[in-house]
Amino acid sequence: MELGHLKHFYYVAKLGGFTKASKELMVQQPSISKTVSQLEESLEMKLLVREKRKVYLTDIGEEVYKHCDNIFKEIDQIKLISTKGKLECNGPLTFCASEPISSHFVPQVHKSFLDQYPHVVPACFSGFAMDLFNKIENGYFEFGLFFHTPAPSSRIHIENVCQIPYDLVIKSSEYQNKNIIRSFIGSREVDNTQTKTFPTISRMNKDYRNVQIKISSNSLTSHKNMVLEGLGVSVLPARMVENEIKSKKLKRLYPKGTFNFPLKLVTKKTHYLSRNARAWIETMKKDFKGIKATL
């Protein structure tokens, strides 16, 4: 028994004839007659009494018709839901992001998103990258946003959304202090203890010898404050330090544009994103299109 056979029977019974069903479904009448007969054969029962200009349901046909009526009403509801889903977003949205993204990029996207979809209630969680990855894989979060990611499992998909400019900064009064320059404030080793390579330190060691991680924190807000205290240098999103650079509290150790890191969208391969999630991600991509031009 196939759904298409039930559909042909349903419309014949509902409209009272094969000709009317043929016009409604835009299917040739012989094809409808054939599938209804095949349905009767598969069920081993007569559903319709055929007369020249009219058809009548048998007693069993009446019972089958009632069930078909329920089935196709439910299908109509599914079509309605899918149509609404393209237009409306509401209810909860749960995702995660590394601390700098959560603190310094997500609020901007929330503003644009909630202007369009005021009935969505987004919740963004931050924490250690390894923990967040596990929760994405287990379906707790719809998606995650990261700059640096641990080695993913085969069930995780990673998409580079855009390149985010970073600046390697130092307190302006310590600009010539080699000891402070060689004191790097790290974060990747906190988020993922298996991290062995540090691209920024490798780049710095070409110009300054013996650069080492002296302090670690996975909060880039803490990084900025420690740099302002003269405790070391840190590579931070350009947006995060632009005011301090303008006010000359901080200085770049390398020219603007030297460092860029990809913003990564992390999802579970088998998870179908909700319309809320898809709309939020689309808003983020639009907002970040011109991010370099604004910095």
ABEGO torsion letter per residue (X at the ends): XBAAAAAAAAAAAAAGEAAAAAAAAGBBAAAAAAAAAAAAAAAGBBABBBBAABBBBBAAAAAAAAAAAAAAAAAAAAAAAAAAAAABBBEBBBBBBBAAAAAAAAAAAAAAAAAABAABBBBBBBEBAAAAAAAAAAGABABBBBABBBBBBAABBBBBABBBBBBBBBBAAAAABAAAAABBBBAAAAABAABABBAAAAAAAAABBGBBBABBBABAAAAAAAAAAGAEBBBBBAAAAAAAAAAGABBBABBBGABBBBBBBBBBAABBBBAAAAAAAAAAAAAAAAAAAAX
